[in-house]
Structure formats: structure tokens, C-alpha cells
Amino acid sequence: MAFSDLELLARLIQCEAGGEGDTGMAAVASVVMNRVQAPGGEYARVGQGSIRKIILQPGQFTCAQETVRGRPNPQNIYNMRPEDVQYQIAQWAMAGGRVLGLGEALWFFNPYSPTCQPNFPSSVGVFTTRIRNHCFYDPTAAYFDT
């Protein structure tokens, strides 16, 4: 895959949050960059400061998988055609921009319900905020032991 970091992030933003408005897309980009810059824990160890390693880490983003549960995943970063807005948000996040109120969120997911669970993915993340359909989670002290 010959995508630049900017292209890869823009594709992920479009795929994961293209229908979530500018703030929702910016929040997803913020999570990716928070992982890239994580001072410890799994993302610091695996990502080593690399956008590419963070996005392509197995099991992290459904949009980075060509198959899901043994079936082709047509909504993936390889099939995306980002527009100017996704590139602008990617550039903003790569330059240090973060969504206010998001904290140091390292995870997000769509619960397909009106409420967000208090912890995600387990005791390593605590609910921070909801932006449109996604719930966002800050790391707890337990995350840094991962």
C-alpha cells in the first residue's frame, strides 16, 4: 500500500465517520493522533509514533480490514475516495488540532443505542463524551499497564 500518512488518515476519517459531520470526523482523527502520541501503553509500544502502524494495527479499525467475520468488507479504507473536507481534517489533526472536550480519548465506537457504556474496551477506558453516534473514551491508569 503506497498511501501517504495524510491519504491513509483521510480515508480512515471518511470510512469511520463520513456521516458524522465535521466534528465527528475531527473527533475520529483526534483519537488516531492521540494514539500516535500516546505516552505509554499498547499504542506507544505498537504504534511507535507512526500513523500507519496505528491505523493498520490488527483488530483496531473495522475500516482497515478487507474482511470482517470471514466476509468481504466493502466499506474499507481501500475503497474510499476522500473529499477535501477529510484531507483538511487530517491535516488539522496531524498539525496538533484536537476536538475540545474529547480529552485524551484513545477509543470510540458506535453503540447503536442512545446511551454509552461507562467503560470501553474494558477497565482501561472511561467514557468521556458522545459526538453524534460515537462514544469516546479516555484511558485510565490501567491502560498504561497494557
N, CA and C of each residue as an Amber inpcrd file, in Angstrom:
protein
   438
   0.8510000  -1.1700000   0.0000000   0.0000000   0.0000000   0.0000000
   0.8970000   1.2330000   0.0000000   0.7110000   2.0960000  -0.9660000
   1.5930000   3.2490000  -1.1360000   0.9540000   4.5610000  -0.6810000
  -0.0930000   4.5040000   0.1120000  -0.7300000   5.7350000   0.5730000
   0.1850000   6.4840000   1.5340000   0.1930000   7.8050000   1.4220000
   0.8980000   8.6310000   2.4020000   0.1090000   8.5920000   3.7150000
   0.7270000   9.0700000   4.8010000   0.0220000   9.1420000   6.0750000
  -1.2260000  10.0100000   5.9540000  -1.1160000  11.1270000   5.2440000
  -2.2570000  12.0190000   5.0580000  -3.3900000  11.2970000   4.3340000
  -3.0670000  10.6140000   3.2660000  -4.0770000   9.8780000   2.4920000
  -4.7190000   8.7840000   3.3430000  -3.9150000   8.0500000   4.0750000
  -4.4230000   6.9630000   4.9090000  -5.3610000   7.5040000   5.9880000
  -4.9790000   8.6020000   6.6390000  -5.8240000   9.1890000   7.6720000
  -7.1080000   9.7520000   7.0680000  -7.0330000  10.4160000   5.9290000
  -8.2340000  10.9550000   5.2770000  -9.2000000   9.8230000   4.9080000
  -8.6720000   8.7170000   4.4180000  -9.5170000   7.5700000   4.0680000
 -10.1790000   6.9730000   5.3170000  -9.4220000   6.8700000   6.4090000
  -9.9890000   6.3390000   7.6410000 -11.0830000   7.2620000   8.1810000
 -10.8330000   8.5620000   8.1460000 -11.8270000   9.5370000   8.6100000
 -13.1150000   9.3780000   7.8150000 -13.0050000   9.3040000   6.5030000
 -14.2010000   9.1670000   5.6720000 -14.9300000   7.8660000   5.9680000
 -14.1780000   6.7900000   6.0870000 -14.7780000   5.4800000   6.2990000
 -15.4240000   5.3510000   7.6820000 -14.7220000   5.7650000   8.7140000
 -15.2170000   5.5950000  10.0830000 -16.2690000   6.6330000  10.4760000
 -16.2050000   7.8420000   9.9090000 -17.0760000   8.9150000  10.3980000
 -17.5870000   9.8350000   9.3030000 -17.5960000   9.3970000   8.0680000
 -18.0340000  10.2520000   6.9660000 -19.4290000  10.8260000   7.1370000
 -20.3070000  10.1350000   7.8410000 -21.6690000  10.6150000   8.0680000
 -21.8620000  11.2970000   9.3980000 -20.7750000  11.6060000  10.1000000
 -20.8590000  12.1700000  11.4520000 -20.6280000  13.6710000  11.5070000
 -20.5690000  14.3390000  10.3640000 -20.3320000  15.7760000  10.3460000
 -18.8780000  16.1100000  10.6290000 -18.5370000  17.3780000  10.4870000
 -17.1520000  17.8120000  10.6650000 -16.6120000  17.4930000  12.0560000
 -17.4230000  17.7350000  13.1000000 -16.9490000  17.4770000  14.4620000
 -16.7400000  15.9890000  14.6960000 -17.6430000  15.1600000  14.1900000
 -17.4840000  13.7170000  14.3410000 -16.2550000  13.2070000  13.6210000
 -16.0070000  13.7170000  12.4180000 -14.8100000  13.3100000  11.6800000
 -13.5470000  13.7910000  12.3870000 -13.5900000  15.0150000  12.9060000
 -12.4380000  15.5620000  13.6210000 -12.1700000  14.7760000  14.9030000
 -13.2170000  14.2970000  15.5550000 -13.0480000  13.5050000  16.7720000
 -12.3570000  12.1740000  16.4680000 -12.7380000  11.5270000  15.3770000
 -12.0800000  10.2770000  14.9870000 -10.6130000  10.5420000  14.6580000
 -10.3340000  11.6060000  13.9350000  -8.9460000  11.9650000  13.6260000
  -8.1700000  12.2510000  14.9100000  -8.8130000  12.8800000  15.8810000
  -8.1640000  13.1720000  17.1620000  -7.7860000  11.8850000  17.8830000
  -8.6680000  10.8960000  17.8550000  -8.3710000   9.6130000  18.5050000
  -7.1460000   8.9700000  17.8580000  -7.0950000   8.9730000  16.5390000
  -5.9390000   8.3850000  15.8500000  -4.6630000   9.0880000  16.2890000
  -4.6780000  10.4090000  16.2810000  -3.4720000  11.1520000  16.6470000
  -3.1490000  11.0150000  18.1390000  -4.1670000  10.8910000  19.0010000
  -3.9130000  10.6190000  20.4170000  -3.1830000   9.2880000  20.5760000
  -3.5760000   8.3060000  19.7720000  -2.8940000   7.0040000  19.8240000
  -1.4460000   7.1370000  19.3320000  -1.2640000   7.8850000  18.2540000
   0.0860000   8.0790000  17.7100000   0.9850000   8.7020000  18.7660000
   0.4460000   9.6160000  19.5500000   1.2430000  10.3570000  20.5290000
   1.0990000   9.8300000  21.9570000   0.4780000   8.6580000  22.1190000
   0.2880000   8.0970000  23.4640000   1.6330000   7.9590000  24.1730000
   1.7250000   8.4260000  25.4310000   2.9980000   8.3820000  26.1450000
   3.3520000   7.0130000  26.7170000   2.4360000   6.0570000  26.6190000
   2.7070000   4.7260000  27.1580000   1.6180000   3.7690000  26.7470000
   1.6970000   2.5480000  27.2440000   0.6980000   1.5400000  26.9450000
   0.8530000   0.9390000  25.5540000  -0.1530000   0.1860000  25.1650000
  -0.1400000  -0.5560000  23.9020000   0.1410000   0.3100000  22.6870000
  -0.5050000   1.4550000  22.5820000  -0.3530000   2.2650000  21.3650000
   1.0430000   2.8620000  21.2330000   1.6630000   3.2020000  22.3420000
   3.0450000   3.6970000  22.2820000   3.9780000   2.5670000  21.8610000
   3.7160000   1.3760000  22.3690000   4.5630000   0.2240000  22.0760000
   4.3770000  -0.2570000  20.6320000   3.1410000  -0.3860000  20.1940000
   2.8450000  -0.9080000  18.8560000   3.0120000   0.1670000  17.7910000
   2.4850000   1.3580000  18.0660000   2.4870000   2.4160000  17.0580000
   3.8190000   3.0890000  16.8580000   4.5940000   3.2150000  17.9130000
   5.9080000   3.8400000  17.8590000   5.8800000   5.1890000  17.1330000
   4.7870000   5.9520000  17.3510000   4.6790000   7.2710000  16.7420000
   4.2950000   7.2720000  15.2770000   3.8460000   6.1400000  14.7370000
   3.5250000   6.0100000  13.3160000   2.0160000   5.9760000  13.0680000
   1.5330000   6.9100000  12.2620000   0.1160000   6.9120000  11.8820000
  -0.2320000   5.6040000  11.1920000   0.6040000   5.1700000  10.2960000
   0.3640000   3.9310000   9.5330000   0.2290000   2.7250000  10.4640000
   1.1380000   2.5880000  11.4300000   1.0830000   1.4530000  12.3450000
  -0.1670000   1.4920000  13.2140000  -0.5720000   2.6840000  13.6220000
  -1.7810000   2.8210000  14.4400000  -3.0080000   2.4320000  13.6280000
  -3.1420000   2.9510000  12.4230000  -4.3270000   2.6650000  11.6030000
  -4.3760000   1.2000000  11.1930000  -3.2470000   0.6210000  10.8670000
  -3.2260000  -0.7530000  10.3630000  -3.0170000  -1.8020000  11.4550000
  -2.9700000  -1.3960000  12.7190000  -2.8390000  -2.3770000  13.7980000
  -4.0330000  -3.3270000  13.7440000  -3.7960000  -4.6240000  13.6800000
  -4.8950000  -5.5920000  13.5720000  -5.9310000  -5.4360000  14.6890000
  -7.1980000  -5.5220000  14.2900000  -8.2950000  -5.5050000  15.2420000
  -8.6990000  -4.1490000  15.7750000  -8.1490000  -3.0630000  15.2380000
  -8.4410000  -1.7410000  15.7880000  -9.5520000  -1.0000000  15.0580000
  -9.4800000  -0.9380000  13.7470000 -10.4650000  -0.2000000  12.9640000
 -11.0820000  -1.1330000  11.9330000 -12.3970000  -1.2880000  11.9910000
 -13.0930000  -2.1360000  11.0250000 -12.7900000  -1.6670000   9.6130000
 -12.6700000  -0.3820000   9.4290000 -12.4160000   0.1680000   8.0960000
 -11.0340000  -0.1750000   7.5460000 -10.1360000  -0.6650000   8.3730000
  -8.8110000  -1.0630000   7.8930000  -8.7620000  -2.5520000   7.5480000
  -9.9120000  -3.2280000   7.6490000  -9.9880000  -4.6630000   7.3810000
 -10.6870000  -4.9250000   6.0520000 -10.0850000  -5.7560000   5.2330000
 -10.7120000  -6.1120000   3.9580000 -11.7780000  -7.1840000   4.1370000
 -11.6820000  -7.9610000   5.2140000 -12.7130000  -8.9340000   5.5490000
 -13.0820000  -8.7690000   7.0140000 -14.3550000  -9.0000000   7.3030000
 -14.8580000  -8.9510000   8.6680000 -15.6980000 -10.2020000   8.8850000
 -15.3400000 -10.9740000   9.9010000 -16.0130000 -12.2400000  10.1950000
 -16.0770000 -13.1550000   8.9710000 -14.9820000 -13.1880000   8.2190000
 -14.8810000 -14.0770000   7.0680000 -15.5830000 -13.6060000   5.8130000
 -16.1380000 -12.4060000   5.8380000 -16.8460000 -11.8660000   4.6680000
 -16.1400000 -10.6120000   4.1710000 -16.1960000 -10.3660000   2.8580000
 -15.5880000  -9.1350000   2.3270000 -16.1990000  -7.9030000   2.9910000
 -15.3640000  -6.9420000   3.2920000 -15.7990000  -5.6810000   3.8920000
 -15.7120000  -4.5980000   2.8190000 -16.8300000  -4.2920000   2.1480000
 -16.7740000  -3.2970000   1.0740000 -16.5170000  -1.8790000   1.5670000
 -16.8220000  -1.6050000   2.8360000 -16.5720000  -0.2710000   3.3830000
 -15.2340000  -0.3050000   4.1090000 -14.1650000  -0.1270000   3.3430000
 -12.8290000  -0.1340000   3.9300000 -12.0130000   1.0080000   3.3270000
 -10.8840000   1.2810000   3.9300000 -10.0740000   2.4270000   3.5150000
  -9.5920000   2.3180000   2.0680000  -9.5030000   1.1050000   1.5530000
  -9.0130000   0.9120000   0.1900000 -10.0510000   1.3110000  -0.8510000
 -11.3190000   1.3340000  -0.4570000 -12.4010000   1.6950000  -1.3720000
 -12.8770000   3.1400000  -1.2070000 -12.3060000   3.8630000  -0.2730000
 -12.7210000   5.2420000  -0.0170000 -12.1130000   6.1930000  -1.0380000
 -12.8230000   7.2570000  -1.3070000 -12.3420000   8.3490000  -2.1530000
 -12.5420000   9.6380000  -1.3700000 -11.5890000   9.9760000  -0.5000000
 -11.7630000  11.1510000   0.3630000 -11.9890000  12.4340000  -0.4340000
 -12.7490000  13.3110000   0.1940000 -13.0150000  14.6350000  -0.3720000
 -12.1490000  15.6530000   0.3630000 -12.1950000  16.8840000  -0.0860000
 -11.3740000  17.9430000   0.5200000 -11.5530000  18.0310000   2.0280000
 -12.7790000  17.8610000   2.5270000 -13.0310000  18.0060000   3.9590000
 -12.2480000  16.9680000   4.7640000 -12.1640000  15.7420000   4.2790000
 -11.4120000  14.7190000   5.0110000  -9.9080000  15.0210000   5.0030000
  -9.4040000  15.5230000   3.8870000  -7.9820000  15.9080000   3.8380000
  -7.7070000  17.0850000   4.7760000  -8.6180000  18.0550000   4.8030000
  -8.4360000  19.2110000   5.6800000  -8.4400000  18.7990000   7.1480000
  -9.3630000  17.9060000   7.5140000  -9.4260000  17.4310000   8.9000000
  -8.1780000  16.6200000   9.2370000  -7.7200000  15.7930000   8.3180000
  -6.4960000  15.0070000   8.5430000  -5.3020000  15.9370000   8.7570000
  -5.1770000  16.9670000   7.9200000  -4.0750000  17.9250000   8.0710000
  -4.1590000  18.6480000   9.4140000  -5.3660000  19.0460000   9.7850000
  -5.5950000  19.7400000  11.0530000  -5.1550000  18.8560000  12.2230000
  -5.5600000  17.5800000  12.2090000  -5.2120000  16.6670000  13.3030000
  -3.7080000  16.3840000  13.3300000  -3.1060000  16.1990000  12.1510000
  -1.6710000  15.9280000  12.0880000  -0.8550000  17.1290000  12.5730000
  -1.4280000  18.3400000  12.4540000  -0.7560000  19.5620000  12.9040000
  -0.9910000  19.8370000  14.3950000  -1.7180000  18.9350000  15.0700000
  -1.9300000  19.0910000  16.5120000  -3.3280000  19.4810000  16.9140000
  -4.2360000  19.6630000  15.9650000  -5.6160000  20.0180000  16.2960000
  -6.3260000  18.8790000  17.0170000  -7.1420000  19.2220000  18.0170000
  -7.9330000  18.2390000  18.7440000  -9.3070000  18.8320000  19.0330000
 -10.3070000  17.9870000  19.1060000 -11.6650000  18.4170000  19.4200000
 -11.7470000  18.7520000  20.9110000 -12.2350000  19.9440000  21.2270000
 -12.3930000  20.3560000  22.6220000 -13.3770000  19.4280000  23.3220000
 -13.0590000  19.0660000  24.5530000 -13.9250000  18.2010000  25.3440000
 -13.6910000  16.7200000  25.1040000 -12.8490000  16.4030000  24.1330000
 -12.5850000  14.9950000  23.8250000 -11.5400000  14.4030000  24.7640000
 -10.7560000  15.2400000  25.3880000  -9.7140000  14.7580000  26.2840000
  -8.6260000  14.0230000  25.5260000  -8.1190000  12.9920000  26.1360000
  -7.0570000  12.1730000  25.5370000  -7.6300000  10.8740000  24.9870000
  -8.8770000  10.9210000  24.5220000  -9.5870000   9.7160000  24.0780000
  -8.7380000   8.8580000  23.1440000  -8.7140000   7.5570000  23.4480000
  -7.9830000   6.5910000  22.6250000  -8.9260000   5.6180000  21.9180000
 -10.2120000   5.6540000  22.2810000 -11.1710000   4.7180000  21.6870000
 -12.4790000   5.4280000  21.3750000 -13.1710000   4.8880000  20.3930000
 -14.5290000   5.3140000  20.0760000 -15.2680000   4.1170000  19.5070000
 -16.5700000   4.1390000  19.6440000 -17.3740000   3.1310000  18.9740000
 -18.8120000   3.6110000  18.9080000 -19.5700000   3.0040000  18.0070000
 -20.9860000   3.3110000  17.8490000 -21.7560000   2.2250000  18.5860000
 -22.4510000   2.5850000  19.6780000 -23.1670000   1.5780000  20.4580000
 -24.5140000   1.1810000  19.8430000 -24.9410000   1.8840000  18.7990000
 -26.2550000   1.6390000  18.1860000 -27.3580000   1.6790000  19.2370000
 -27.2060000   2.5840000  20.1920000 -28.2020000   2.8250000  21.2270000
 -28.0230000   4.2620000  21.7060000 -29.0110000   4.7880000  22.4350000
 -28.8970000   6.1880000  22.8820000 -27.9260000   6.4030000  24.0370000
 -27.4130000   5.3440000  24.6380000 -26.5100000   5.5070000  25.7730000
 -25.1380000   4.8950000  25.4850000 -24.1530000   5.4130000  26.1740000
 -22.7860000   4.9040000  26.0720000 -22.4730000   4.1210000  27.3410000
 -21.7800000   3.0020000  27.1950000 -21.3910000   2.2530000  28.3920000
 -20.3060000   3.0350000  29.1300000 -20.2040000   2.8670000  30.4490000
 -19.2610000   3.6740000  31.2280000 -17.7930000   3.3610000  30.9610000
 -17.4880000   2.1300000  30.5440000 -16.1060000   1.7440000  30.2760000
 -15.9960000   1.0560000  28.9250000 -14.8640000   1.2520000  28.2650000
 -14.5950000   0.6110000  26.9840000 -13.1030000   0.6880000  26.7180000
 -12.4460000  -0.2840000  26.1870000 -12.9690000  -1.6080000  25.8770000
 -13.1400000  -2.4770000  27.1080000 -12.5780000  -2.0800000  28.2060000
 -12.7740000  -2.7520000  29.4990000 -12.4980000  -1.6970000  30.5490000
 -11.7670000  -2.0500000  31.5610000 -11.4690000  -1.0680000  32.6110000
 -10.3490000  -0.1140000  32.2030000  -9.8280000  -0.2290000  30.9820000
  -8.7440000   0.6660000  30.5600000  -9.2510000   1.9700000  29.9500000
 -10.5460000   2.0500000  29.6430000 -11.1100000   3.2640000  29.0780000
 -12.3560000   3.6970000  29.8240000 -12.4900000   4.9950000  30.0570000
 -13.6470000   5.5330000  30.7660000 -14.3500000   6.5430000  29.8510000
 -15.6830000   6.4980000  29.8500000 -16.4800000   7.3720000  28.9860000
 -16.1230000   8.8330000  29.2010000 -15.9410000   9.5420000  28.0720000
 -15.6120000  10.9630000  28.1040000 -16.7450000  11.8020000  27.5420000
 -17.1720000  11.4820000  26.3090000 -18.2110000  12.2720000  25.6580000
 -18.8260000  11.4690000  24.5240000 -19.9440000  11.9320000  24.0680000
 -20.5870000  11.3640000  22.8900000 -20.6530000  12.4620000  21.8390000
 -20.2820000  12.1140000  20.6150000 -20.3940000  13.0350000  19.4870000
 -21.1650000  12.2910000  18.4100000 -22.3750000  12.7820000  18.1670000
 -23.3090000  12.1420000  17.2370000 -23.4900000  10.6740000  17.6030000
 -23.1030000   9.7480000  16.7350000 -23.3470000   8.3260000  17.0120000
 -22.2070000   7.6090000  17.7230000 -21.1160000   8.3040000  17.9870000
 -19.9520000   7.6450000  18.5890000 -19.7400000   8.0560000  20.0440000
 -19.3570000   7.0650000  20.8560000 -18.9690000   7.2850000  22.2390000
 -17.4420000   7.2950000  22.2800000 -16.8640000   8.1880000  23.0640000
 -15.4070000   8.3380000  23.1460000 -14.9380000   8.0730000  24.5730000
 -13.7470000   7.4680000  24.6710000 -13.2250000   7.0030000  25.9520000
 -11.7790000   7.4110000  26.1660000 -11.5160000   7.9790000  27.3400000
 -10.1780000   8.3410000  27.7840000  -9.5200000   7.1320000  28.4450000
  -8.1880000   7.0540000  28.4160000  -7.5170000   5.9570000  29.1110000
  -7.5490000   6.1630000  30.6210000  -7.6210000   5.0630000  31.3430000
  -7.4620000   5.0900000  32.7920000  -6.0070000   4.7190000  33.0980000
  -5.6360000   4.7670000  34.3520000  -4.2800000   4.3770000  34.7400000
  -3.9970000   2.9310000  34.3360000  -5.0300000   2.0810000  34.3180000
  -4.8610000   0.6680000  33.9620000  -4.4100000   0.5110000  32.5000000
  -4.7460000   1.4660000  31.6420000  -4.3210000   1.3700000  30.2310000
  -2.8070000   1.3170000  30.1210000  -2.1290000   2.0750000  30.9290000
  -0.6720000   2.1840000  30.8150000   0.0500000   0.8990000  31.2150000
  -0.7030000  -0.0710000  31.7650000  -0.1430000  -1.3970000  32.0580000
  -0.3700000  -2.3770000  30.9100000  -1.0060000  -1.9210000  29.8230000
  -1.2820000  -2.8240000  28.7030000  -0.0710000  -2.9630000  27.8050000
